[in-house]
Amino acid sequence: MNLTHLTKSLTLALTLSYSINTLALPSESRVPGGIAIIELDKVTSTQAPEATLNGQRVMVTQESGKWLAIVGIPLKAKIDEALTVKAAGKSYSFNISDNDYPEQRLTGIPSKYVEPDPKQVARWREESKVQNTAYKTWSEPNAPVLELAMPAQGPYSSAFGLKRFFNDQPRAPHSGLDIAAPDKSPIKVAAAGKVTAVGEYFFNGNTVIVDHGHGLSTMYCHMSRIDVKVGDQLELGEQIGLVGKTGRVTGPHLHWGVSLNNTRVDPLLFVKAQ
């Protein structure tokens, strides 16, 4: 091997070593709806350990020779109760802090979306089963995805975690990020992955769910058009449809959801500052 080839090989090796040891981890926020990064310091295996939270597998990655669990914290988690990750027969408990999410009051919502009749409730329950099955998907197609791209361009109209009131009636907290992108503007997948669910749902309207592996999924709702089908393999930035106003909405926008270990978390924790 001549000196030029040797120099190139050493440069490549150093570059690979640097990329392995300096992962672009999601932002840690130990609050309900946030992410905890837990060092599994009792694990000595060279193979990634299987880790769980409440029986649900969680993402594990390695940085600088250390195994890390990337854990989604449920919005309903209580601040006075420790959460425990289990891995390789060891337990790792951690506490969370409160996050006083603000209120959001929306009026003028059609009554069927506030007080649905029994038939509509039955429909919602069946649709929820499909979506929950998609969220529980566990696959390992590649290394864990630790960073997501914004799927649409526009201002944020509703933040994650808002305590929501529809026509003055309390409802579940907002489990995603609303992006007020123009009607019929493109929606692009936030990372490479596989489409696991597509449907026209009662509350969410036209919806796509994509599995990115290792317990990470993204959800795209209220679309005016869907351009993909279940089973499609997608590359980062590939168009999956158009922004719309289907389902329970007050105007065109994209509801973007992120699920980690079957737990909805703040999408912006996976997005690096622009």
BELNORTA-V803041 format. One record per residue. N is the residue number from 1. PHI is phi in whole degrees, -180 to 180 (* if undefined). Layout:
N & PHI
N & PHI
//
This chain:
1 & *
2 & -80
3 & -63
4 & -63
5 & -65
6 & -64
7 & -62
8 & -64
9 & -66
10 & -65
11 & -62
12 & -63
13 & -62
14 & -66
15 & -63
16 & -64
17 & -62
18 & -64
19 & -67
20 & -71
21 & -91
22 & -129
23 & -69
24 & -85
25 & -70
26 & -64
27 & -72
28 & -85
29 & -152
30 & -85
31 & -135
32 & -56
33 & 83
34 & -105
35 & -130
36 & -110
37 & -109
38 & -111
39 & -77
40 & -90
41 & -73
42 & -92
43 & -95
44 & -112
45 & -64
46 & -82
47 & -97
48 & -59
49 & -76
50 & -87
51 & -118
52 & -138
53 & -132
54 & 54
55 & 82
56 & -101
57 & -62
58 & -121
59 & -65
60 & -130
61 & -138
62 & -122
63 & -138
64 & 51
65 & 79
66 & -110
67 & -84
68 & -124
69 & -96
70 & -103
71 & -112
72 & -79
73 & -101
74 & -59
75 & -60
76 & -89
77 & -61
78 & -97
79 & -71
80 & -96
81 & -127
82 & -69
83 & -101
84 & -130
85 & -94
86 & -116
87 & -154
88 & 51
89 & 77
90 & -112
91 & -118
92 & -133
93 & -96
94 & -149
95 & -110
96 & -124
97 & -105
98 & -76
99 & -136
100 & -80
101 & -63
102 & -73
103 & -87
104 & -135
105 & -114
106 & -113
107 & -120
108 & 77
109 & -78
110 & -51
111 & -58
112 & -65
113 & -91
114 & -106
115 & -131
116 & -63
117 & -79
118 & -54
119 & -66
120 & -70
121 & -64
122 & -63
123 & -62
124 & -60
125 & -65
126 & -67
127 & -66
128 & -63
129 & -61
130 & -63
131 & -66
132 & -65
133 & -61
134 & -64
135 & -64
136 & -84
137 & -58
138 & -123
139 & -139
140 & -133
141 & -74
142 & -166
143 & -66
144 & -57
145 & -81
146 & -116
147 & -145
148 & -122
149 & -98
150 & -64
151 & -86
152 & -152
153 & -106
154 & 162
155 & -70
156 & -82
157 & -99
158 & -145
159 & -77
160 & -68
161 & 86
162 & -56
163 & -80
164 & -100
165 & -129
166 & -108
167 & 51
168 & 70
169 & -108
170 & -66
171 & -136
172 & -59
173 & -58
174 & -72
175 & -100
176 & -154
177 & -118
178 & -94
179 & -114
180 & -82
181 & -80
182 & -61
183 & -55
184 & 67
185 & -82
186 & -71
187 & -114
188 & -118
189 & -65
190 & -77
191 & -166
192 & -63
193 & 177
194 & -122
195 & -71
196 & -112
197 & -156
198 & -142
199 & -169
200 & -108
201 & -101
202 & -58
203 & -84
204 & -88
205 & 65
206 & -67
207 & -135
208 & -130
209 & -120
210 & -122
211 & -92
212 & -107
213 & 92
214 & 59
215 & 83
216 & -104
217 & -133
218 & -124
219 & -127
220 & -130
221 & -124
222 & 69
223 & -69
224 & -86
225 & -150
226 & -111
227 & -109
228 & -131
229 & -136
230 & -57
231 & 98
232 & -64
233 & -95
234 & -117
235 & -102
236 & -50
237 & 86
238 & -72
239 & -70
240 & -114
241 & 164
242 & -126
243 & -63
244 & -152
245 & -143
246 & -91
247 & 83
248 & -84
249 & -142
250 & -112
251 & 175
252 & -63
253 & -173
254 & -108
255 & -91
256 & -110
257 & -114
258 & -127
259 & -118
260 & -128
261 & 45
262 & 57
263 & -133
264 & -76
265 & -126
266 & -65
267 & -58
268 & -67
269 & -68
270 & -98
271 & -107
272 & -78
273 & -57
274 & -80
//
